[in-house]
Amino acid sequence: MGVGGVAEGAGAFPQFDPDRPSVARMHDWLLDGRNNYDSDRLAGEELLRIAPGARELARSNRAFLVRVVRHIATRYGIRQFLDHGSGLPTRKNVHQVAQAVHRDCKVVYIDNDPMVLSYGRALLDENPNVTILPADLVDTAKIRAGVQDRIDFSRPVAALFVSVLHCLPDSKDPRAVIERTVRQLAEGSVVVACQLVSGSGRIRRQVTDLMTERTGGRWGQVRTEEEVRRFFDIDRLTVQAPGLLDVARWEPDSAPPTRRAAGEWVEFGGLATVE
């Protein structure tokens, strides 16, 4: 891995297909970004017909990421971040938030979307404390090897799984991914995890089916709150206040929404420390 930019091996990933929607580009469209194609916008419009709150949810989730990274850098003093499934660069990226607190913070973005890797190379080359690693977030061993000269695992690390676990089906066992990651982390580290949940079986089924079909299988599933709670039921993890909840209500900068619409979906999760 070089100093800054994309780790060696990024060229092994195929070129992105503008005719096939991707989760990263659809998310970019929901955030009013410009790094998306007609296929992403059409799929995004289909998603909004099923779940009209999807755009608001994407923005709320991004705001949570900013708050939680600032909280980790300020409250816990952590200076090393692993952002699993980082997505396309946008305003207030993890490294910008963390380095505003501590200029020497090191951030590794981890993703396997070819467009994410391409834009990451262009935008991160000038920052020696930031890199992007081409890897599948389930490949814990590859991630550890790929960041070995960048991250000191004998010191606290913040492992972020923000709005990405719904991209993993049960067959890829997202709880096991978190558990393998926790085994590598020093005491005093933190894990942040959240994903899309809904109490409506119709919403869970329709969104999962749509995203699986449109992305060519590069999707997992919308889950229930109870399923996400089990992701934190792991030895050495202790959930911290305010607990596991709709992330719009996690240490909000302003008053969060007071109620949910019937059948609404939310991003659900929180922060846990490694003991």
Residue pairs with C-beta under 8 A, 6 or more apart in sequence:
1 7
1 8
1 131
1 133
1 146
1 147
1 149
1 150
2 8
2 131
3 128
3 131
4 124
4 125
4 126
4 127
4 128
4 129
4 130
4 131
5 120
5 121
5 124
5 125
5 131
5 132
6 117
6 120
6 121
6 124
6 131
6 132
6 133
6 134
7 131
7 132
7 133
7 134
7 146
9 134
10 117
10 121
10 132
10 134
12 134
13 112
13 114
13 117
13 134
14 114
15 114
16 22
16 113
16 114
16 115
16 118
18 37
18 38
18 39
19 37
19 39
20 39
20 214
20 215
20 216
21 37
21 39
21 40
21 42
21 43
21 44
21 214
21 215
22 40
22 113
22 115
22 215
22 218
23 87
23 113
23 167
23 211
23 215
23 218
23 219
24 87
24 88
24 111
24 113
24 115
24 116
25 35
25 36
25 37
25 40
25 88
25 115
26 36
26 40
26 43
26 44
26 47
27 58
27 87
27 88
27 163
28 34
28 35
28 36
28 40
28 87
28 88
28 90
29 36
29 40
29 41
29 44
30 44
30 54
30 55
30 58
30 59
31 58
31 59
31 62
31 90
33 88
33 90
35 88
35 115
35 119
36 44
39 214
43 210
43 214
43 215
44 54
46 210
46 214
47 54
47 207
47 210
47 211
48 54
48 55
50 203
50 206
50 207
50 210
51 57
51 203
51 207
51 265
53 261
53 264
53 265
57 196
57 265
57 266
57 267
60 247
60 248
60 267
61 162
61 163
61 194
61 247
61 267
62 90
62 92
63 248
63 253
64 162
64 194
64 247
64 248
64 250
64 267
65 94
65 160
65 162
65 163
66 92
66 97
67 250
67 251
67 252
67 253
68 160
68 162
68 192
68 250
68 251
68 271
69 81
69 94
69 97
69 98
69 158
69 160
70 97
70 98
70 100
70 101
71 251
71 271
72 78
72 81
72 98
72 158
72 190
72 192
72 271
73 79
73 97
73 98
73 101
73 102
73 105
74 101
76 156
76 158
76 188
76 190
76 273
77 102
77 156
78 156
78 157
78 158
78 188
78 189
78 190
79 98
79 102
79 104
79 105
79 106
80 105
80 106
80 151
80 152
80 155
80 156
80 157
80 158
81 94
81 95
81 98
81 105
81 106
81 107
81 108
81 157
81 158
81 160
82 108
82 110
82 143
82 147
82 151
82 157
82 158
82 159
82 160
82 181
83 94
83 107
83 108
83 109
83 110
83 160
83 162
84 110
84 137
84 143
84 159
84 160
84 161
84 164
85 110
85 111
85 137
85 161
85 162
85 163
85 164
85 167
86 94
86 109
86 110
86 111
86 116
86 120
86 132
87 111
87 113
87 116
87 163
87 164
88 113
88 115
88 116
88 119
89 119
89 120
89 123
89 124
94 107
94 109
94 160
95 105
95 107
95 124
95 127
95 129
95 130
98 105
98 107
99 105
99 107
99 129
104 129
105 129
106 129
106 130
106 150
106 151
107 129
107 130
107 131
108 130
108 131
108 132
108 133
108 147
108 150
108 151
109 116
109 120
109 124
109 130
109 131
109 132
109 133
110 132
110 133
110 135
110 137
110 143
111 117
111 120
111 132
111 133
111 134
111 135
111 137
112 134
112 135
112 136
112 137
116 132
117 132
117 134
120 132
121 132
124 130
124 131
124 132
131 150
133 143
133 146
133 147
135 142
135 143
135 146
136 142
137 143
137 161
137 164
137 168
137 177
138 168
138 172
138 177
140 177
140 180
140 181
140 184
144 153
144 184
151 157
153 184
153 185
153 186
154 186
155 186
155 188
156 185
156 186
156 187
156 188
156 189
156 190
156 274
157 185
157 186
157 189
158 189
158 190
158 191
158 192
159 181
159 182
159 185
159 189
159 190
159 191
159 192
160 192
161 174
161 177
161 178
161 191
161 192
161 193
161 194
162 192
162 193
162 194
162 269
163 194
163 195
163 196
163 267
164 195
165 174
165 177
165 193
165 194
165 195
165 220
165 228
165 231
166 195
166 196
166 219
166 220
166 221
166 222
166 223
167 218
167 219
167 220
168 174
168 177
168 220
169 219
169 220
169 221
170 220
170 221
172 220
174 195
174 220
174 231
175 230
175 231
175 233
175 234
178 191
178 193
178 231
178 232
178 234
179 234
179 235
181 191
182 191
182 234
182 235
182 236
182 237
182 274
185 191
185 274
186 274
187 274
187 275
188 273
188 274
189 273
189 274
190 271
190 272
190 273
190 274
191 237
191 271
191 272
191 274
192 269
192 270
192 271
192 272
193 228
193 231
193 232
193 269
193 270
193 272
194 228
194 247
194 267
194 268
194 269
194 270
195 223
195 228
195 267
195 268
195 269
196 207
196 222
196 223
196 265
196 266
196 267
196 268
197 222
197 223
197 224
197 225
197 227
197 228
197 265
197 266
197 267
197 268
198 204
198 207
198 222
198 224
198 263
198 264
198 265
198 266
199 224
199 225
199 263
200 263
200 264
200 265
202 263
203 222
203 263
203 265
204 221
204 222
204 223
204 224
204 265
207 222
207 265
208 219
208 220
208 221
208 222
211 219
212 219
222 265
225 244
225 268
228 244
228 268
228 269
229 244
231 269
232 239
232 244
232 270
232 272
236 274
236 275
237 272
237 273
237 274
237 275
238 272
238 273
238 275
239 270
239 271
239 272
240 270
240 271
240 272
240 273
242 249
242 250
242 251
242 270
243 270
244 268
244 269
244 270
245 268
245 270
246 256
246 260
246 266
246 267
246 268
247 266
247 267
247 268
247 269
247 270
248 256
248 257
248 266
248 267
249 256
250 270
250 271
260 266
